[in-house]
């Protein structure tokens, strides 16, 4: 009986936890979006109804086999706001054979 009560209490607590919505760049100014990326170092931003990505302030937030690539997102005041960077795997063909 006691075990059932604990499980029930856990299920009620877990069901009350809601996912926080990710910040949406179309609702922000370019400076607000850039500020979020640079103040947090890394953040997932929504860029449209079904689109999102992880943006970083610099290469420290990428894996060893990744490099940074400039990222541009739509914001309320700028169609292509330079928000920071995204991490991309090295393209070995880029360096030639």
PDB file as gemmi writes it, atoms N, CA and C in Angstrom:
CRYST1    1.000    1.000    1.000  90.00  90.00  90.00 P 1                      
ATOM      1  N   UNK A   1       0.827  -1.183   0.000  1.00  0.00           N  
ATOM      2  CA  UNK A   1       0.000   0.000   0.000  1.00  0.00           C  
ATOM      3  C   UNK A   1       0.878   1.257   0.000  1.00  0.00           C  
ATOM      4  N   UNK A   2       1.916   1.250   0.826  1.00  0.00           N  
ATOM      5  CA  UNK A   2       2.795   2.415   0.917  1.00  0.00           C  
ATOM      6  C   UNK A   2       3.538   2.645  -0.395  1.00  0.00           C  
ATOM      7  N   UNK A   3       3.980   1.540  -1.027  1.00  0.00           N  
ATOM      8  CA  UNK A   3       4.677   1.640  -2.303  1.00  0.00           C  
ATOM      9  C   UNK A   3       3.757   2.231  -3.362  1.00  0.00           C  
ATOM     10  N   UNK A   4       2.508   1.828  -3.378  1.00  0.00           N  
ATOM     11  CA  UNK A   4       1.533   2.351  -4.335  1.00  0.00           C  
ATOM     12  C   UNK A   4       1.334   3.845  -4.136  1.00  0.00           C  
ATOM     13  N   UNK A   5       1.287   4.300  -2.907  1.00  0.00           N  
ATOM     14  CA  UNK A   5       1.109   5.723  -2.606  1.00  0.00           C  
ATOM     15  C   UNK A   5       2.305   6.527  -3.091  1.00  0.00           C  
ATOM     16  N   UNK A   6       3.517   5.987  -2.920  1.00  0.00           N  
ATOM     17  CA  UNK A   6       4.718   6.681  -3.387  1.00  0.00           C  
ATOM     18  C   UNK A   6       4.738   6.784  -4.905  1.00  0.00           C  
ATOM     19  N   UNK A   7       4.393   5.689  -5.575  1.00  0.00           N  
ATOM     20  CA  UNK A   7       4.357   5.692  -7.036  1.00  0.00           C  
ATOM     21  C   UNK A   7       3.308   6.676  -7.533  1.00  0.00           C  
ATOM     22  N   UNK A   8       2.145   6.686  -6.910  1.00  0.00           N  
ATOM     23  CA  UNK A   8       1.080   7.608  -7.294  1.00  0.00           C  
ATOM     24  C   UNK A   8       1.517   9.056  -7.084  1.00  0.00           C  
ATOM     25  N   UNK A   9       2.161   9.350  -5.972  1.00  0.00           N  
ATOM     26  CA  UNK A   9       2.644  10.713  -5.709  1.00  0.00           C  
ATOM     27  C   UNK A   9       3.684  11.124  -6.741  1.00  0.00           C  
ATOM     28  N   UNK A  10       4.577  10.216  -7.112  1.00  0.00           N  
ATOM     29  CA  UNK A  10       5.584  10.512  -8.129  1.00  0.00           C  
ATOM     30  C   UNK A  10       4.936  10.790  -9.474  1.00  0.00           C  
ATOM     31  N   UNK A  11       3.934   9.996  -9.849  1.00  0.00           N  
ATOM     32  CA  UNK A  11       3.256  10.177 -11.131  1.00  0.00           C  
ATOM     33  C   UNK A  11       2.538  11.515 -11.191  1.00  0.00           C  
ATOM     34  N   UNK A  12       1.918  11.933 -10.102  1.00  0.00           N  
ATOM     35  CA  UNK A  12       1.236  13.228 -10.066  1.00  0.00           C  
ATOM     36  C   UNK A  12       2.251  14.352 -10.197  1.00  0.00           C  
ATOM     37  N   UNK A  13       3.370  14.256  -9.492  1.00  0.00           N  
ATOM     38  CA  UNK A  13       4.407  15.287  -9.561  1.00  0.00           C  
ATOM     39  C   UNK A  13       5.012  15.349 -10.963  1.00  0.00           C  
ATOM     40  N   UNK A  14       5.267  14.200 -11.558  1.00  0.00           N  
ATOM     41  CA  UNK A  14       5.866  14.166 -12.895  1.00  0.00           C  
ATOM     42  C   UNK A  14       4.912  14.709 -13.945  1.00  0.00           C  
ATOM     43  N   UNK A  15       3.621  14.467 -13.783  1.00  0.00           N  
ATOM     44  CA  UNK A  15       2.668  14.943 -14.781  1.00  0.00           C  
ATOM     45  C   UNK A  15       2.459  16.451 -14.700  1.00  0.00           C  
ATOM     46  N   UNK A  16       2.804  17.060 -13.567  1.00  0.00           N  
ATOM     47  CA  UNK A  16       2.619  18.504 -13.430  1.00  0.00           C  
ATOM     48  C   UNK A  16       3.800  19.290 -14.003  1.00  0.00           C  
ATOM     49  N   UNK A  17       4.895  18.590 -14.313  1.00  0.00           N  
ATOM     50  CA  UNK A  17       6.055  19.246 -14.913  1.00  0.00           C  
ATOM     51  C   UNK A  17       5.758  19.467 -16.382  1.00  0.00           C  
ATOM     52  N   UNK A  18       5.912  20.704 -16.825  1.00  0.00           N  
ATOM     53  CA  UNK A  18       5.656  21.009 -18.224  1.00  0.00           C  
ATOM     54  C   UNK A  18       6.944  21.474 -18.876  1.00  0.00           C  
ATOM     55  N   UNK A  19       7.080  21.148 -20.139  1.00  0.00           N  
ATOM     56  CA  UNK A  19       8.250  21.588 -20.887  1.00  0.00           C  
ATOM     57  C   UNK A  19       8.178  23.090 -21.089  1.00  0.00           C  
ATOM     58  N   UNK A  20       9.308  23.738 -20.915  1.00  0.00           N  
ATOM     59  CA  UNK A  20       9.350  25.171 -21.151  1.00  0.00           C  
ATOM     60  C   UNK A  20       9.460  25.421 -22.643  1.00  0.00           C  
ATOM     61  N   UNK A  21       8.677  26.346 -23.149  1.00  0.00           N  
ATOM     62  CA  UNK A  21       8.785  26.632 -24.588  1.00  0.00           C  
ATOM     63  C   UNK A  21      10.134  27.262 -24.896  1.00  0.00           C  
ATOM     64  N   UNK A  22      10.700  26.913 -26.039  1.00  0.00           N  
ATOM     65  CA  UNK A  22      11.987  27.495 -26.424  1.00  0.00           C  
ATOM     66  C   UNK A  22      11.757  28.909 -26.933  1.00  0.00           C  
ATOM     67  N   UNK A  23      12.719  29.792 -26.736  1.00  0.00           N  
ATOM     68  CA  UNK A  23      12.599  31.159 -27.237  1.00  0.00           C  
ATOM     69  C   UNK A  23      12.461  31.152 -28.764  1.00  0.00           C  
ATOM     70  N   UNK A  24      11.577  31.967 -29.291  1.00  0.00           N  
ATOM     71  CA  UNK A  24      11.327  32.047 -30.731  1.00  0.00           C  
ATOM     72  C   UNK A  24      11.917  33.335 -31.279  1.00  0.00           C  
ATOM     73  N   UNK A  25      12.865  33.210 -32.202  1.00  0.00           N  
ATOM     74  CA  UNK A  25      13.540  34.393 -32.741  1.00  0.00           C  
ATOM     75  C   UNK A  25      12.613  35.338 -33.505  1.00  0.00           C  
ATOM     76  N   UNK A  26      11.564  34.865 -34.202  1.00  0.00           N  
ATOM     77  CA  UNK A  26      10.702  35.820 -34.904  1.00  0.00           C  
ATOM     78  C   UNK A  26       9.970  36.789 -33.960  1.00  0.00           C  
ATOM     79  N   UNK A  27       9.909  36.438 -32.679  1.00  0.00           N  
ATOM     80  CA  UNK A  27       9.264  37.311 -31.691  1.00  0.00           C  
ATOM     81  C   UNK A  27      10.242  38.266 -31.016  1.00  0.00           C  
ATOM     82  N   UNK A  28      11.528  38.166 -31.334  1.00  0.00           N  
ATOM     83  CA  UNK A  28      12.571  38.975 -30.694  1.00  0.00           C  
ATOM     84  C   UNK A  28      13.183  39.945 -31.691  1.00  0.00           C  
ATOM     85  N   UNK A  29      13.862  40.948 -31.143  1.00  0.00           N  
ATOM     86  CA  UNK A  29      14.699  41.785 -31.999  1.00  0.00           C  
ATOM     87  C   UNK A  29      16.012  41.048 -32.224  1.00  0.00           C  
ATOM     88  N   UNK A  30      16.761  41.496 -33.185  1.00  0.00           N  
ATOM     89  CA  UNK A  30      18.067  40.881 -33.469  1.00  0.00           C  
ATOM     90  C   UNK A  30      18.974  40.981 -32.236  1.00  0.00           C  
ATOM     91  N   UNK A  31      18.990  42.138 -31.592  1.00  0.00           N  
ATOM     92  CA  UNK A  31      19.836  42.307 -30.402  1.00  0.00           C  
ATOM     93  C   UNK A  31      19.426  41.381 -29.269  1.00  0.00           C  
ATOM     94  N   UNK A  32      18.132  41.131 -29.102  1.00  0.00           N  
ATOM     95  CA  UNK A  32      17.678  40.219 -28.056  1.00  0.00           C  
ATOM     96  C   UNK A  32      18.136  38.791 -28.341  1.00  0.00           C  
ATOM     97  N   UNK A  33      17.993  38.350 -29.595  1.00  0.00           N  
ATOM     98  CA  UNK A  33      18.408  36.992 -29.963  1.00  0.00           C  
ATOM     99  C   UNK A  33      19.915  36.824 -29.795  1.00  0.00           C  
ATOM    100  N   UNK A  34      20.688  37.786 -30.280  1.00  0.00           N  
ATOM    101  CA  UNK A  34      22.147  37.734 -30.122  1.00  0.00           C  
ATOM    102  C   UNK A  34      22.534  37.743 -28.657  1.00  0.00           C  
ATOM    103  N   UNK A  35      21.849  38.565 -27.883  1.00  0.00           N  
ATOM    104  CA  UNK A  35      22.135  38.649 -26.450  1.00  0.00           C  
ATOM    105  C   UNK A  35      21.920  37.335 -25.735  1.00  0.00           C  
ATOM    106  N   UNK A  36      20.856  36.596 -26.105  1.00  0.00           N  
ATOM    107  CA  UNK A  36      20.616  35.292 -25.487  1.00  0.00           C  
ATOM    108  C   UNK A  36      21.751  34.321 -25.791  1.00  0.00           C  
ATOM    109  N   UNK A  37      22.168  34.269 -27.039  1.00  0.00           N  
ATOM    110  CA  UNK A  37      23.236  33.349 -27.426  1.00  0.00           C  
ATOM    111  C   UNK A  37      24.526  33.694 -26.688  1.00  0.00           C  
ATOM    112  N   UNK A  38      24.894  34.956 -26.682  1.00  0.00           N  
ATOM    113  CA  UNK A  38      26.181  35.342 -26.095  1.00  0.00           C  
ATOM    114  C   UNK A  38      26.158  35.339 -24.569  1.00  0.00           C  
ATOM    115  N   UNK A  39      25.000  35.544 -23.956  1.00  0.00           N  
ATOM    116  CA  UNK A  39      24.953  35.505 -22.490  1.00  0.00           C  
ATOM    117  C   UNK A  39      24.954  34.076 -21.954  1.00  0.00           C  
ATOM    118  N   UNK A  40      24.380  33.145 -22.701  1.00  0.00           N  
ATOM    119  CA  UNK A  40      24.304  31.760 -22.237  1.00  0.00           C  
ATOM    120  C   UNK A  40      25.402  30.874 -22.811  1.00  0.00           C  
ATOM    121  N   UNK A  41      26.027  31.300 -23.893  1.00  0.00           N  
ATOM    122  CA  UNK A  41      27.072  30.490 -24.506  1.00  0.00           C  
ATOM    123  C   UNK A  41      26.524  29.504 -25.510  1.00  0.00           C  
ATOM    124  N   UNK A  42      25.430  28.859 -25.167  1.00  0.00           N  
ATOM    125  CA  UNK A  42      24.745  27.937 -26.067  1.00  0.00           C  
ATOM    126  C   UNK A  42      23.268  27.912 -25.709  1.00  0.00           C  
ATOM    127  N   UNK A  43      22.423  27.821 -26.728  1.00  0.00           N  
ATOM    128  CA  UNK A  43      20.985  27.816 -26.486  1.00  0.00           C  
ATOM    129  C   UNK A  43      20.267  27.272 -27.715  1.00  0.00           C  
ATOM    130  N   UNK A  44      19.152  26.599 -27.478  1.00  0.00           N  
ATOM    131  CA  UNK A  44      18.301  26.151 -28.577  1.00  0.00           C  
ATOM    132  C   UNK A  44      17.251  27.233 -28.795  1.00  0.00           C  
ATOM    133  N   UNK A  45      17.191  27.731 -30.032  1.00  0.00           N  
ATOM    134  CA  UNK A  45      16.236  28.776 -30.388  1.00  0.00           C  
ATOM    135  C   UNK A  45      15.304  28.265 -31.477  1.00  0.00           C  
ATOM    136  N   UNK A  46      14.037  28.584 -31.341  1.00  0.00           N  
ATOM    137  CA  UNK A  46      13.081  28.300 -32.395  1.00  0.00           C  
ATOM    138  C   UNK A  46      13.166  29.403 -33.436  1.00  0.00           C  
ATOM    139  N   UNK A  47      13.139  29.017 -34.700  1.00  0.00           N  
ATOM    140  CA  UNK A  47      13.235  30.002 -35.777  1.00  0.00           C  
ATOM    141  C   UNK A  47      11.968  30.028 -36.625  1.00  0.00           C  
ATOM    142  N   UNK A  48      11.057  29.149 -36.338  1.00  0.00           N  
ATOM    143  CA  UNK A  48       9.782  29.062 -37.042  1.00  0.00           C  
ATOM    144  C   UNK A  48       8.903  28.067 -36.320  1.00  0.00           C  
ATOM    145  N   UNK A  49       7.743  27.808 -36.866  1.00  0.00           N  
ATOM    146  CA  UNK A  49       6.790  26.913 -36.204  1.00  0.00           C  
ATOM    147  C   UNK A  49       7.384  25.542 -35.922  1.00  0.00           C  
ATOM    148  N   UNK A  50       8.075  24.977 -36.888  1.00  0.00           N  
ATOM    149  CA  UNK A  50       8.619  23.625 -36.736  1.00  0.00           C  
ATOM    150  C   UNK A  50      10.138  23.575 -36.879  1.00  0.00           C  
ATOM    151  N   UNK A  51      10.811  24.711 -36.797  1.00  0.00           N  
ATOM    152  CA  UNK A  51      12.259  24.730 -36.985  1.00  0.00           C  
ATOM    153  C   UNK A  51      12.966  25.285 -35.757  1.00  0.00           C  
ATOM    154  N   UNK A  52      14.111  24.702 -35.469  1.00  0.00           N  
ATOM    155  CA  UNK A  52      14.936  25.141 -34.343  1.00  0.00           C  
ATOM    156  C   UNK A  52      16.348  24.643 -34.569  1.00  0.00           C  
ATOM    157  N   UNK A  53      17.276  25.197 -33.818  1.00  0.00           N  
ATOM    158  CA  UNK A  53      18.664  24.733 -33.880  1.00  0.00           C  
ATOM    159  C   UNK A  53      19.362  25.171 -32.606  1.00  0.00           C  
ATOM    160  N   UNK A  54      20.529  24.633 -32.404  1.00  0.00           N  
ATOM    161  CA  UNK A  54      21.368  24.996 -31.255  1.00  0.00           C  
ATOM    162  C   UNK A  54      22.394  26.010 -31.736  1.00  0.00           C  
ATOM    163  N   UNK A  55      22.433  27.152 -31.083  1.00  0.00           N  
ATOM    164  CA  UNK A  55      23.333  28.238 -31.449  1.00  0.00           C  
ATOM    165  C   UNK A  55      24.347  28.440 -30.332  1.00  0.00           C  
ATOM    166  N   UNK A  56      25.577  28.749 -30.723  1.00  0.00           N  
ATOM    167  CA  UNK A  56      26.661  28.908 -29.757  1.00  0.00           C  
ATOM    168  C   UNK A  56      27.347  30.254 -29.960  1.00  0.00           C  
ATOM    169  N   UNK A  57      28.000  30.727 -28.894  1.00  0.00           N  
ATOM    170  CA  UNK A  57      28.710  32.007 -28.972  1.00  0.00           C  
ATOM    171  C   UNK A  57      30.115  31.849 -29.551  1.00  0.00           C  
ATOM    172  N   UNK A  58      30.710  30.645 -29.396  1.00  0.00           N  
ATOM    173  CA  UNK A  58      32.043  30.396 -29.944  1.00  0.00           C  
ATOM    174  C   UNK A  58      32.327  28.898 -29.954  1.00  0.00           C  
ATOM    175  N   UNK A  59      33.481  28.531 -30.450  1.00  0.00           N  
ATOM    176  CA  UNK A  59      33.845  27.136 -30.634  1.00  0.00           C  
ATOM    177  C   UNK A  59      33.994  26.312 -29.370  1.00  0.00           C  
ATOM    178  N   UNK A  60      34.072  26.946 -28.196  1.00  0.00           N  
ATOM    179  CA  UNK A  60      34.188  26.178 -26.944  1.00  0.00           C  
ATOM    180  C   UNK A  60      32.985  25.276 -26.709  1.00  0.00           C  
ATOM    181  N   UNK A  61      31.860  25.580 -27.339  1.00  0.00           N  
ATOM    182  CA  UNK A  61      30.630  24.829 -27.110  1.00  0.00           C  
ATOM    183  C   UNK A  61      30.393  23.751 -28.161  1.00  0.00           C  
ATOM    184  N   UNK A  62      31.390  23.520 -29.005  1.00  0.00           N  
ATOM    185  CA  UNK A  62      31.310  22.474 -30.032  1.00  0.00           C  
ATOM    186  C   UNK A  62      32.162  21.278 -29.612  1.00  0.00           C  
ATOM    187  N   UNK A  63      31.899  20.141 -30.229  1.00  0.00           N  
ATOM    188  CA  UNK A  63      32.713  18.955 -29.993  1.00  0.00           C  
ATOM    189  C   UNK A  63      34.050  19.098 -30.710  1.00  0.00           C  
ATOM    190  N   UNK A  64      34.990  18.222 -30.368  1.00  0.00           N  
ATOM    191  CA  UNK A  64      36.334  18.300 -30.963  1.00  0.00           C  
ATOM    192  C   UNK A  64      36.332  18.170 -32.483  1.00  0.00           C  
ATOM    193  N   UNK A  65      35.429  17.348 -33.002  1.00  0.00           N  
ATOM    194  CA  UNK A  65      35.402  17.132 -34.454  1.00  0.00           C  
ATOM    195  C   UNK A  65      34.440  18.083 -35.164  1.00  0.00           C  
ATOM    196  N   UNK A  66      34.127  19.191 -34.521  1.00  0.00           N  
ATOM    197  CA  UNK A  66      33.228  20.178 -35.107  1.00  0.00           C  
ATOM    198  C   UNK A  66      33.922  21.531 -35.224  1.00  0.00           C  
ATOM    199  N   UNK A  67      33.432  22.316 -36.150  1.00  0.00           N  
ATOM    200  CA  UNK A  67      33.907  23.690 -36.309  1.00  0.00           C  
ATOM    201  C   UNK A  67      32.688  24.603 -36.284  1.00  0.00           C  
ATOM    202  N   UNK A  68      32.912  25.888 -36.061  1.00  0.00           N  
ATOM    203  CA  UNK A  68      31.795  26.819 -36.035  1.00  0.00           C  
ATOM    204  C   UNK A  68      31.525  27.354 -37.435  1.00  0.00           C  
ATOM    205  N   UNK A  69      30.249  27.640 -37.657  1.00  0.00           N  
ATOM    206  CA  UNK A  69      29.798  28.205 -38.919  1.00  0.00           C  
ATOM    207  C   UNK A  69      28.855  29.356 -38.571  1.00  0.00           C  
ATOM    208  N   UNK A  70      29.020  30.533 -39.169  1.00  0.00           N  
ATOM    209  CA  UNK A  70      28.133  31.653 -38.855  1.00  0.00           C  
ATOM    210  C   UNK A  70      26.668  31.273 -39.072  1.00  0.00           C  
ATOM    211  N   UNK A  71      25.816  31.745 -38.172  1.00  0.00           N  
ATOM    212  CA  UNK A  71      24.389  31.421 -38.239  1.00  0.00           C  
ATOM    213  C   UNK A  71      23.563  32.702 -38.321  1.00  0.00           C  
ATOM    214  N   UNK A  72      22.545  32.652 -39.142  1.00  0.00           N  
ATOM    215  CA  UNK A  72      21.640  33.777 -39.342  1.00  0.00           C  
ATOM    216  C   UNK A  72      20.216  33.283 -39.140  1.00  0.00           C  
ATOM    217  N   UNK A  73      19.430  34.038 -38.382  1.00  0.00           N  
ATOM    218  CA  UNK A  73      18.051  33.651 -38.087  1.00  0.00           C  
ATOM    219  C   UNK A  73      17.117  34.820 -38.357  1.00  0.00           C  
ATOM    220  N   UNK A  74      15.839  34.525 -38.623  1.00  0.00           N  
ATOM    221  CA  UNK A  74      14.875  35.609 -38.786  1.00  0.00           C  
ATOM    222  C   UNK A  74      14.475  36.179 -37.418  1.00  0.00           C  
ATOM    223  N   UNK A  75      14.464  37.486 -37.304  1.00  0.00           N  
ATOM    224  CA  UNK A  75      13.985  38.143 -36.087  1.00  0.00           C  
ATOM    225  C   UNK A  75      12.926  39.171 -36.472  1.00  0.00           C  
ATOM    226  N   UNK A  76      12.310  39.761 -35.476  1.00  0.00           N  
ATOM    227  CA  UNK A  76      11.239  40.724 -35.703  1.00  0.00           C  
ATOM    228  C   UNK A  76      11.695  41.906 -36.555  1.00  0.00           C  
ATOM    229  N   UNK A  77      12.938  42.333 -36.397  1.00  0.00           N  
ATOM    230  CA  UNK A  77      13.413  43.526 -37.088  1.00  0.00           C  
ATOM    231  C   UNK A  77      14.441  43.264 -38.182  1.00  0.00           C  
ATOM    232  N   UNK A  78      14.901  42.012 -38.319  1.00  0.00           N  
ATOM    233  CA  UNK A  78      15.944  41.692 -39.297  1.00  0.00           C  
ATOM    234  C   UNK A  78      15.667  40.313 -39.894  1.00  0.00           C  
ATOM    235  N   UNK A  79      15.562  40.213 -41.228  1.00  0.00           N  
ATOM    236  CA  UNK A  79      15.294  38.899 -41.817  1.00  0.00           C  
ATOM    237  C   UNK A  79      16.459  37.913 -41.684  1.00  0.00           C  
ATOM    238  N   UNK A  80      17.687  38.405 -41.601  1.00  0.00           N  
ATOM    239  CA  UNK A  80      18.866  37.545 -41.476  1.00  0.00           C  
ATOM    240  C   UNK A  80      19.783  38.091 -40.387  1.00  0.00           C  
ATOM    241  N   UNK A  81      19.419  37.872 -39.144  1.00  0.00           N  
ATOM    242  CA  UNK A  81      20.187  38.367 -38.000  1.00  0.00           C  
ATOM    243  C   UNK A  81      21.384  37.457 -37.727  1.00  0.00           C  
ATOM    244  N   UNK A  82      22.608  38.001 -37.671  1.00  0.00           N  
ATOM    245  CA  UNK A  82      23.788  37.190 -37.334  1.00  0.00           C  
ATOM    246  C   UNK A  82      23.812  36.896 -35.834  1.00  0.00           C  
ATOM    247  N   UNK A  83      23.203  35.786 -35.450  1.00  0.00           N  
ATOM    248  CA  UNK A  83      22.949  35.487 -34.044  1.00  0.00           C  
ATOM    249  C   UNK A  83      24.139  34.852 -33.329  1.00  0.00           C  
ATOM    250  N   UNK A  84      25.063  34.311 -34.060  1.00  0.00           N  
ATOM    251  CA  UNK A  84      26.210  33.620 -33.468  1.00  0.00           C  
ATOM    252  C   UNK A  84      26.663  32.545 -34.427  1.00  0.00           C  
ATOM    253  N   UNK A  85      26.792  31.313 -33.911  1.00  0.00           N  
ATOM    254  CA  UNK A  85      27.316  30.218 -34.722  1.00  0.00           C  
ATOM    255  C   UNK A  85      26.531  28.937 -34.470  1.00  0.00           C  
ATOM    256  N   UNK A  86      26.682  27.993 -35.394  1.00  0.00           N  
ATOM    257  CA  UNK A  86      26.230  26.618 -35.193  1.00  0.00           C  
ATOM    258  C   UNK A  86      27.462  25.727 -35.307  1.00  0.00           C  
ATOM    259  N   UNK A  87      27.429  24.583 -34.673  1.00  0.00           N  
ATOM    260  CA  UNK A  87      28.525  23.625 -34.733  1.00  0.00           C  
ATOM    261  C   UNK A  87      28.245  22.656 -35.874  1.00  0.00           C  
ATOM    262  N   UNK A  88      29.233  22.457 -36.720  1.00  0.00           N  
ATOM    263  CA  UNK A  88      29.117  21.536 -37.844  1.00  0.00           C  
ATOM    264  C   UNK A  88      30.339  20.618 -37.859  1.00  0.00           C  
ATOM    265  N   UNK A  89      30.119  19.370 -38.282  1.00  0.00           N  
ATOM    266  CA  UNK A  89      31.240  18.432 -38.395  1.00  0.00           C  
ATOM    267  C   UNK A  89      32.206  18.929 -39.453  1.00  0.00           C  
ATOM    268  N   UNK A  90      33.497  18.662 -39.223  1.00  0.00           N  
ATOM    269  CA  UNK A  90      34.507  18.991 -40.222  1.00  0.00           C  
ATOM    270  C   UNK A  90      34.175  18.270 -41.521  1.00  0.00           C  
ATOM    271  N   UNK A  91      34.277  18.962 -42.611  1.00  0.00           N  
ATOM    272  CA  UNK A  91      34.127  18.350 -43.921  1.00  0.00           C  
ATOM    273  C   UNK A  91      35.533  18.090 -44.432  1.00  0.00           C  
ATOM    274  N   UNK A  92      35.984  16.844 -44.370  1.00  0.00           N  
ATOM    275  CA  UNK A  92      37.352  16.522 -44.753  1.00  0.00           C  
ATOM    276  C   UNK A  92      37.622  16.812 -46.220  1.00  0.00           C  
ATOM    277  N   UNK A  93      36.613  16.746 -47.062  1.00  0.00           N  
ATOM    278  CA  UNK A  93      36.788  17.075 -48.483  1.00  0.00           C  
ATOM    279  C   UNK A  93      37.087  18.559 -48.663  1.00  0.00           C  
ATOM    280  N   UNK A  94      36.696  19.381 -47.715  1.00  0.00           N  
ATOM    281  CA  UNK A  94      36.930  20.819 -47.781  1.00  0.00           C  
ATOM    282  C   UNK A  94      38.423  21.119 -47.853  1.00  0.00           C  
ATOM    283  N   UNK A  95      39.219  20.309 -47.171  1.00  0.00           N  
ATOM    284  CA  UNK A  95      40.658  20.544 -47.113  1.00  0.00           C  
ATOM    285  C   UNK A  95      41.399  19.927 -48.296  1.00  0.00           C  
ATOM    286  N   UNK A  96      40.696  19.235 -49.163  1.00  0.00           N  
ATOM    287  CA  UNK A  96      41.321  18.649 -50.349  1.00  0.00           C  
ATOM    288  C   UNK A  96      41.947  17.303 -50.059  1.00  0.00           C  
ATOM    289  N   UNK A  97      42.348  16.633 -51.105  1.00  0.00           N  
ATOM    290  CA  UNK A  97      42.977  15.304 -50.943  1.00  0.00           C  
ATOM    291  C   UNK A  97      44.464  15.366 -51.086  1.00  0.00           C  
TER     292      UNK A  97                                                      
END                                                                             
